[in-house]
């Protein structure tokens, strides 16, 4: 994979730098509920400050504001306060939510010029938005000397490893609710894997009709529930013998043991998607079993997708994963083999 030029090679001394970060964080009662993405933006910001930047202007979207009434809900003020507390440098300013301007999602040149006005160079560190051709991800890159931030580069390098000559066996674990969300990435990546293990509601869809050009490993048993309810009656049944009207809300104990054994033999593992409705404790053990198995693997391990990332955190094993991707849709599109507009807009190293 050819990488875009790095901010580490930019001369920023005395410059005003526009940084596109991914500060799309959850808010509760007007405060930042989870500052993970803010903390992930800090290495690039500190690199710029240490390099002598005169001013660092940070821009990001927050939520999906649709109406004027949403402006108060999705104001960047809570993010601004959280970042100020973490970075402690008055040279850093946070611009207002880029999606307050309707031109942002249209890659409007006028809004791109507004963002770029007064800046000397641009750094894109928002991998999670790199699959969007927006004014703040693509438009400004055509107006200012553009560089890739440290987080964006790390995502490209680590996810790119899965597209290269990986150590084998290569095992993919996939789950979640909708098979159509994963077909493209699994077809592109799964054909290169030694085994593809599928759980969650996705497994039922694949059992009904396998959309892939390769064989997959499905659950042997499931934790069946009489209704989609946290307190529903449950029983462990063979996957092929799920009673009429019952729902498989987690993989069963035999499947957990089987999947863990297969993961243990791998030298490269990619996991995306839970094995069941892990938000409910009675149906969480399958997902946590996979999280622990991935963490115990001594090879190269990558976890992506909001639910899987949350699962490794709740299982207390996040520190033992080689790379945890927070790129969401951008991660999947990269692994599908598609070009990311926000990355393509940045020149490569000379």
C-alpha positions in Angstrom: 0.0 0.0 0.0 1.3 3.4 -1.0 1.0 5.8 2.0 0.3 9.5 1.9 3.1 11.9 3.0 3.4 12.1 6.8 3.0 15.2 9.0 6.3 14.2 10.5 8.0 15.5 7.4 6.2 18.8 7.4 8.0 22.0 8.4 5.3 23.6 10.6 7.4 26.2 12.5 5.6 29.5 12.6 2.7 28.1 10.6 -1.1 28.1 11.1 -2.1 24.5 10.6 -5.6 23.3 9.9 -6.2 19.8 11.3 -9.1 17.6 10.4 -9.5 15.3 13.5 -12.2 12.8 14.3 -13.8 14.3 17.4 -17.3 12.8 16.8 -17.7 11.7 20.4 -20.8 10.7 22.4 -22.3 13.4 24.6 -24.4 13.1 27.7 -26.0 16.0 29.5 -23.9 18.5 27.5 -20.6 16.8 28.4 -18.3 14.3 26.6 -19.2 10.8 27.6 -16.3 9.0 26.1 -13.1 10.9 25.2 -11.3 8.0 23.4 -11.3 9.8 20.0 -10.2 13.1 21.5 -7.2 11.3 23.2 -6.4 9.6 19.9 -6.0 13.0 18.2 -3.5 14.2 20.8 -0.2 12.7 19.3 -0.6 14.6 16.0 -1.6 17.9 17.8 1.4 17.6 20.2 3.7 16.9 17.3 2.6 20.1 15.6 2.9 22.1 18.8 6.4 20.7 19.5 7.3 21.6 15.9 6.6 25.2 16.6 3.3 25.7 15.0 2.0 29.2 15.6 -1.6 28.1 15.7 -3.4 24.8 15.3 -7.0 25.0 14.2 -8.9 21.7 14.7 -12.1 20.9 12.8 -14.4 18.0 13.0 -18.0 17.0 12.5 -20.1 15.9 15.5 -23.3 13.9 15.0 -25.7 14.5 12.2 -27.3 17.9 12.6 -30.3 18.3 10.4 -32.2 21.3 11.7 -31.4 24.7 13.4 -32.6 23.1 16.6 -29.7 20.6 16.4 -27.1 23.4 16.6 -27.3 23.5 20.3 -27.3 19.7 20.6 -24.2 19.2 18.4 -22.2 22.3 19.3 -18.5 21.6 19.6 -18.3 23.5 22.9 -18.2 20.3 25.1 -15.5 18.9 22.8 -13.6 22.2 22.9 -13.6 22.1 26.7 -12.5 18.5 26.9 -9.6 19.0 24.4 -8.5 22.2 26.2 -8.2 20.2 29.4 -6.2 17.5 27.8 -3.9 19.5 25.6 -3.4 22.6 27.8 -2.1 24.8 25.0 -3.8 28.0 23.9 -2.4 27.7 20.4 -5.0 25.0 19.8 -8.5 26.2 18.8 -11.5 24.0 17.9 -13.7 25.3 15.1 -17.5 24.8 15.1 -19.1 21.6 13.8 -18.3 21.3 10.1 -21.7 19.9 9.4 -23.4 23.0 10.5 -22.5 24.3 7.0 -24.6 22.5 4.3 -21.7 22.7 2.0 -19.5 20.3 4.0 -21.1 17.1 2.9 -21.2 18.4 -0.7 -17.5 19.1 -0.9 -18.5 22.7 -1.6 -15.4 24.7 -2.7 -16.7 27.9 -0.9 -16.8 26.1 2.4 -13.4 24.6 1.8 -12.0 28.0 1.1 -13.5 29.3 4.3 -11.8 26.5 6.3 -8.5 27.1 4.6 -8.5 30.9 4.9 -5.5 32.0 6.9 -3.9 28.6 7.2 -0.5 27.6 5.8 -1.0 23.8 5.6 -3.5 21.0 6.2 -3.2 17.8 8.2 -5.9 15.1 7.9 -5.9 12.8 11.0 -9.6 11.7 10.7 -9.4 8.2 9.3 -12.9 7.6 10.4 -14.1 10.2 7.8 -11.5 9.4 5.1 -14.2 7.6 3.1 -16.2 10.8 2.7 -15.5 13.3 0.0 -16.3 16.4 2.1 -15.0 19.9 2.1 -13.0 19.3 5.3 -11.5 16.0 4.1 -11.0 16.5 0.4 -11.7 20.1 -0.6 -9.1 21.8 1.7 -6.5 19.3 0.6 -6.6 20.9 -2.8 -6.1 24.4 -1.4 -3.3 23.8 1.1 -0.2 21.6 1.3 -1.7 18.4 2.7 -0.2 15.8 5.0 -1.5 12.7 6.8 -1.7 12.8 10.6 -0.2 10.1 12.8 -3.5 8.3 13.6 -4.6 8.2 9.9 -1.2 6.7 9.0 -1.4 4.2 11.8 -4.8 3.0 10.6 -3.6 2.7 7.1 -0.5 0.7 8.1 -2.2 -1.6 10.5 -5.2 -2.4 8.4 -3.1 -2.5 5.3 -1.1 -5.4 6.9 -4.3 -7.5 6.4 -4.2 -6.8 2.7 -0.6 -7.8 2.3 1.4 -11.0 2.7 0.0 -12.0 6.2 1.4 -14.7 8.5 -0.7 -17.8 8.3 -3.0 -19.3 9.4 -5.1 -16.2 8.8 -8.5 -16.4 10.6 -11.4 -13.9 10.2 -14.2 -13.7 12.8 -17.3 -11.9 11.7 -20.6 -11.2 13.4 -23.3 -8.7 13.9 -26.9 -8.3 12.6 -26.7 -7.8 8.9 -24.7 -9.9 6.4 -25.2 -7.3 3.7 -23.0 -4.9 5.7 -20.1 -7.3 5.5 -20.4 -9.0 2.2 -18.0 -6.8 0.2 -15.2 -6.8 2.8 -15.5 -10.5 3.5 -15.6 -11.4 -0.2 -12.4 -9.3 -0.7 -10.6 -10.3 2.4 -12.2 -13.7 3.2 -11.0 -15.3 0.0 -7.5 -14.8 1.3 -8.1 -16.2 4.8 -7.6 -19.8 5.9 -10.8 -19.8 7.9 -13.8 -17.4 8.2 -15.8 -17.9 11.4 -19.3 -16.4 11.5 -21.6 -15.8 14.5 -24.5 -13.5 15.4 -27.6 -13.0 13.4 -25.4 -12.9 10.4 -24.8 -16.7 10.8 -28.5 -17.4 10.3 -28.5 -15.4 7.1 -25.5 -17.2 5.8 -27.0 -20.6 6.8 -30.1 -19.7 4.7 -28.0 -18.6 1.7 -24.2 -18.4 1.6 -23.4 -15.2 -0.4 -19.6 -16.0 -0.4 -17.5 -17.7 -2.9 -15.8 -19.7 -0.2 -16.8 -22.0 2.7 -17.4 -20.5 6.2 -17.5 -22.0 9.7 -20.9 -21.5 11.3 -21.9 -22.1 15.0 -22.5 -25.6 16.2 -24.9 -24.4 18.9 -26.7 -21.2 20.0 -28.2 -19.8 23.2 -31.8 -19.7 22.1 -34.4 -17.2 23.5 -38.2 -17.4 23.4 -38.3 -13.7 22.6 -36.1 -10.8 21.9 -36.0 -9.8 25.5 -33.2 -9.6 28.1 -35.2 -11.7 30.5 -36.6 -14.2 28.0 -36.6 -18.0 28.6 -33.4 -19.5 27.2 -32.0 -22.9 26.3 -28.9 -24.1 24.4 -29.8 -25.8 21.2 -28.0 -27.1 18.1 -27.7 -24.3 15.5 -29.7 -26.4 13.0 -32.4 -27.2 15.5 -33.5 -23.7 16.7 -37.2 -24.1 17.7 -39.8 -22.3 15.7 -40.3 -18.8 17.0 -37.2 -18.8 19.1 -34.2 -16.6 18.4 -30.5 -17.4 18.6 -29.1 -14.5 20.7 -25.6 -15.8 21.3 -23.4 -18.6 20.2 -23.4 -21.7 22.5 -20.7 -23.2 24.7 -19.6 -25.7 22.0 -19.2 -23.0 19.5 -17.3 -20.8 21.9 -14.8 -23.6 22.5 -14.5 -24.4 18.8 -14.0 -20.7 17.7 -11.5 -20.2 20.5 -9.5 -23.2 19.4 -9.5 -22.1 15.8 -8.4 -18.6 16.8 -5.6 -20.0 18.9 -4.0 -21.7 15.9 -3.9 -18.4 13.9 -0.9 -16.1 13.3 -3.1 -13.3 12.0 -6.7 -12.6 13.2 -9.2 -10.0 12.2 -12.4 -9.7 14.2 -15.4 -7.5 13.3 -18.8 -7.9 14.8 -20.3 -9.5 18.0 -21.4 -13.1 18.4 -24.8 -12.1 19.8 -26.7 -9.5 21.7 -23.8 -8.9 24.1 -25.4 -5.7 25.5 -27.5 -8.1 27.6 -25.3 -10.0 30.0 -27.2 -13.3 29.5 -26.2 -13.3 25.8 -22.7 -11.8 26.1 -20.5 -14.8 26.9 -19.9 -15.8 23.2 -18.7 -12.3 22.3 -16.5 -12.1 25.4 -15.1 -15.6 24.7 -14.0 -14.4 21.2 -12.5 -11.2 22.8 -10.4 -13.3 25.2 -9.4 -15.7 22.5 -8.2 -12.9 20.2 -6.3 -11.3 23.1 -4.6 -14.5 24.0 -3.4 -15.1 20.5 0.4 -14.3 20.2 0.2 -13.3 16.5 -1.0 -10.2 14.8 -4.5 -9.3 15.9 -6.9 -6.5 14.6 -10.3 -5.7 16.0 -12.6 -3.3 14.2 -16.2 -2.1 14.5 -17.8 -0.3 17.4 -19.4 -3.3 19.1 -16.2 -5.4 18.9 -14.1 -2.5 20.1 -16.5 -2.1 23.0 -16.4 -5.8 23.8 -12.6 -6.0 24.1 -12.7 -2.9 26.4 -15.4 -4.4 28.6 -13.6 -7.7 28.7 -10.5 -5.9 29.9 -8.3 -7.2 27.1 -7.9 -4.1 24.9 -4.3 -3.7 25.8 -3.5 -7.1 24.4 -4.8 -6.5 20.9 -2.2 -5.6 18.3 -4.4 -2.9 16.7 -7.9 -1.6 17.5 -9.4 0.3 14.6 -11.9 3.0 15.3 -12.4 3.8 11.6 -15.9 2.3 11.2 -17.1 2.6 7.6 -13.7 3.8 6.5 -12.0 0.6 7.8 -14.5 -1.6 6.0 -14.1 0.3 2.7 -10.3 0.1 2.9 -10.5 -3.6 3.5 -12.9 -3.9 0.6 -10.0 -2.6 -1.5 -11.7 0.7 -2.3 -9.9 4.0 -2.6 -10.6 6.4 0.3 -11.2 10.0 -1.0 -9.6 11.6 2.0 -6.5 9.6 1.6 -6.3 9.9 -2.1 -6.4 13.7 -1.7 -3.1 13.8 0.1 0.1 13.6 -2.0 2.4 10.6 -1.5 6.0 11.1 -0.3 8.3 12.4 -3.0 
